[in-house]
Amino acid sequence: ARLEPFYADWDSAGRNGSFEQHLVGKKHEVANALLAVTDERARQSHGTVRKTYEKLRPQGEKNVEAAVPGLATIIDRHVS
């Protein structure tokens, strides 16, 4: 569901290039969209869990951004 807006954007733009290229070109936005799931869960947590998540979130964003190309490759196989 978090990647659906990226697919819709790519599709409405005439599917220029592969979906993989589209996601990699927007890896920062894709990472933040995916991390929004854990952001919501962290907001519902209390105390130590929330504080720990907030401290680790920036590093998590970097790690998810680094994983976007691999994720995009897998998704593109099923979209094409």
N, C-alpha and C positions, 0 to 999 in steps of 0.2 A: 504494500500500500504506500510505503514511503517513497518508492521509486516510480510510482505511477505518474506523478507530474512530469518527471524527466522523460518518460516514454511518450507522454502526450505532447510535450514540447518538441521532441525529435520527430514524432509522427506528423504533427501539424506543420513542421518546417520542410516537409517533403522528403523525410528520411535521408537527408544529405549526409553521406558517409555512413559508417556503421553506428549502431547503438553504442557499441564499445567506445568508439571515438568520442561520441557525444558525452558519455558518462565520464570518461577520463578528462575531457576538457572542462568538466564541471566538478572535479573531484572534491573540491572544498565544500561546495554546496551539497553534494551527494553524501559526504561524510557527516555533515551536520544534520542532514535529513535522517540518516540512519541512527545517529546518536540521539536524536530527539526521543526515541523510544526509551532509552535509559535515562535521559534527562527527566522525562515525566515520572518514571519510577523513583528516581532519586528525590524529586520534589515531594513525593509522598512518604519518603523515609524520614526518620528523625535522628537528630544528634550526630553521633559519630559516623554513621553510614553516609549521611548527606554531606558532611564536611569532608570526609575522605574522598567521596566521588568528585566533589567540586575541586579538590586539589589535583586529582588525577585526570580530570576531564581534558585539559589541554594536551597532555601526552596521548590520551586516547584518541583525540581528534587526529593527531599526526599519524598514529598507527592505522586508523581507519582510512585516512587519505592514501596511505601507502598500499593498502589492500584493495582500493577501488579498481586499479587496472586488472587484477586477477579476477575480481568479482565481475567486472564488466565483460571479460573474456567468456566466462561461464554463461552469463546471461545472454550475451550476443549469439552464442551457439543455438539457443532456443528461440531467439527472436527472428533470426534470419530465415 
